[in-house]
Amino acid sequence: MTTMLDWHAAWQALIHHPLFGVGITLAAFQLSFAAYEKTRWVFLQPVLLSALLVIGVLLLCGLSYADYADSAQLLTVMLGPATVALAVPLYLNLRRIRELFAPIVITLLVAGVTATALGMALAWLFGAERMILMTLAPKSVTSPIAMLVAEQIGGVVALAAVFVMITGVLGAIFGPALLRRCGVHHPAARGMALGLTAHAVGTAQALQESDECGAFAALAMSLMGVMTAVLLPLVVTLLL
């Protein structure tokens, strides 16, 4: 009995450790990344698979999302430095970005507006209510910006994060193959497409292809985030 109690106490101490969330998240991602690198199967996309693994661990351990969020705060803090680190490939490809400045701006405006409008239009055609439309609108930008914008325009913050994750994972899974099938092979064009539509997950995928592709994806993700944060609340206010 004493042994069982000791094991139970040790197990409870482990799963409630302040860094338990960090540990299982990093372990799940490393396992997922290794599986993807070995097989190159699109449905083993690391973000998707690691999220499913973390959910499974939490269910097995009987932990709530609040418990996990508290123990994974360190990773949340590191999101800022990780995003800033994307400036490195941008700097290394600054000359190419200057050469393609006009196409970049045109692509940002046309593709950014189209991605947002098409998502909302399809949801409206399927009978989605206004709250869902406002939640879906910022789906193509990174989570912190999407959650802030969704709150400003009357969406559901938690659901906005889910839409962002789904958009990013789907973009990273199907985007590269779809671009190849459409004959898009230029690193800058592929990077812009992945960054605009699949934000951080797409940028991570683009960085695996080449530094130039990753640089343009990071640029597209950043500019799309700024444009959405500034213009989307203004447009919604004017129209509604």
N, C-alpha and C positions, 0 to 999 in steps of 0.2 A: 504493500500500500504506500509505504513511504517513497519507494522508487517511482511509482506511478505519479505520485504527487510532485516529486522532484522534476520528472520529465514534463509534466503539465506546466509547472511553474517556469521551467526553462523555455518551453515552447511559447508561452505567453509573453515572456520577457523578450524573446526574439522577434515575434511578429509585431510587438508594440515598441520596438526600438526606434528612436528618432530617425535613424537612417535606413530603416527597413524598406521604405518606398524607393529610396535612391538605389539600393542594392538590387531589388527585383527589377526595376526599370532598366538599369544598365545591363544586368544579366540577360534579360529578355531581348534587349536590342542586339547585344553581341551574338546571341544564339541565332536570332532572326537574320542578322547580317551575314553570318557565316553560312547559313542555309541558302540564302539568296545568292551569295558569291559562288557557292559550289554548284548550284543547280541552274541559276539564271532563269528560274521559273517566275513569271510575272506575278503570280498570285502569292508568292512568298515575299512580297514587297515588305521590307523591314519594318516600316511604321505600322502597317496593318497587322502583321504577324506578332510584333512585339506588344501591340495594344491588346490583342486577343490573349496572349500569354499572361499579361499583367492582370487582365480581368479574371482569367482562370485561377490565378494564384490568390487573388482577393476573395473569390468565392470559396475556394478550398479552405482559406484561413478564417473565413467568417468576418472579414474586415469590410467596413463601409468605405465609400469614396472619400468621406471626410477624414477618416483615419489615414488613408493613403495620401491625400493631399497634404496633410500636416507633416508626414514623414518624407515627402518628396519636395519640400519647399526649396531645398538647395538647388535642385534642377531648374525650378522656376526662376530663381535668382540668376542662374547662368544663361538664361535665354537672352538677356541683354548683351553680355559679352559675345555670345555666339553670333548674334545678329550683326554686331559691330565688326566681327572678324570677317564678314563677307566683303568688307571694304578692300581686303587684300587682293582677291582676284579682280575687283574693279580697278584698282590702281595699276595692276600689272597689264591690264588691257585697256588703259585709258586712251591710248592712241587710236585703237580700233573704234572705241565708243565715240570719239570725236569725229572720225571719218563717217560714221553712220548716224550722226545726230538727228538729221531730218527724218530718215526712215524710222528711227526709234520713237520719235515724238508722234509721228503719224500712226504707227502701230499701236502705241499706247492709247491714243485717243479712240481709234476705231475699234480695236480689239477689247479694250477695257469697257467701253460703253456697250458693245455687243454682248460680251460675256455676262454683264450684269442684267441687261435688258432681256436676253433670251431666257435666263434662269427664272426671272420674275414672270415673264410671259407664259412660259410653260406651266409654272405653278398656278397662275391665274386661270389658264385654260382648263386645268384639272380641278378647279373649284376651291383653291386654297384661300383661306380668309386673310384679311389684311395683316394680322399679326405674323402669320407664317411668311407672307410676302416680305415684310420688313426684316424678318429674321434671315431670310434667304438672300436678300439683296447683297450683303457684303461677303458672300461665300468664297470669293476668289482672292481674298487678302489674308494675311497671316492672322492667327487667332487673337492676339491682343488688340489689334486694330478692329477686327471684325466684331469682337465683343463690345468694344466701346461704341462703335457706330450703331450696332443693333440696339443698344440701350438708348441711344440718342433718338432713334427714329421709331421707337415703339416695338422693337422685336424682343425675343426671349434670348437673354445672354447665353445661358447654358446650351440652348439648342443651336445658337449661332456657332458655337465652338464645334458642335457635332457636324454641322453642315460643312464647316471649313475642313475638318479632318477628312470627311467623306470625299469632298472635292479634291483635296490634295492627293489622297491615296488613289482615287480613280485616275486622276491626271498622270500620276507617276507610273501607274500600271499600263494604261492604254496609250498615253501620250507619245512615247518614243516610237512604238510600232506604228501608230497612226500617222505620225510625221514621216516615217520612212515610206509608208505605203503611198502617201501623197507626194513623194519625191522631194521632201524637204530635208536636205543634208547639210546645209550651211550651219556651222556652229552658232553663229549669232542668231539666226532665225529660229533654230531649235531652242536655244536658251530663252529667247524672248517669249516663245509660245509656252514653254514649261513654266517660266516665272510668272507670266500673266495669269495663267489659268490654274496652276497647281501650287502657287506661292512657295512656302518653305520646303515642302516635300518635293515639289517639282525642281526646286533649286538644288536640293541634295542629289536628285537623280541626274540633273544636268552636270553637276560637278564630277560625277563618275564618268561622264563622257569625255570632257576636256575642260581645261582651265578657261578657255574662251567661252565655251558654252555655259559654264557655271557663272562667269562674270556677267554675261548678258541676262541670265536668269535672275541673278541677284539684283541687277539694275531694274529689270522689269518688275520684280516683286516689290522693290522699294518704291518705285514710282507709282505702281498700281495702288499700293497702300496709302500713299500720300494723296493721290487723286480721289480715292474712295472716301478717305476720312474728311477731306475738305468739301468735295462736291456733292456726295450722296445725301448728307443731311440737308444741304441747301436745296437740292432738287426736290427732295421729298417735301420739304416745308413749302416750297412754291407751288407744287402740284396738288398737295393735299391740305 
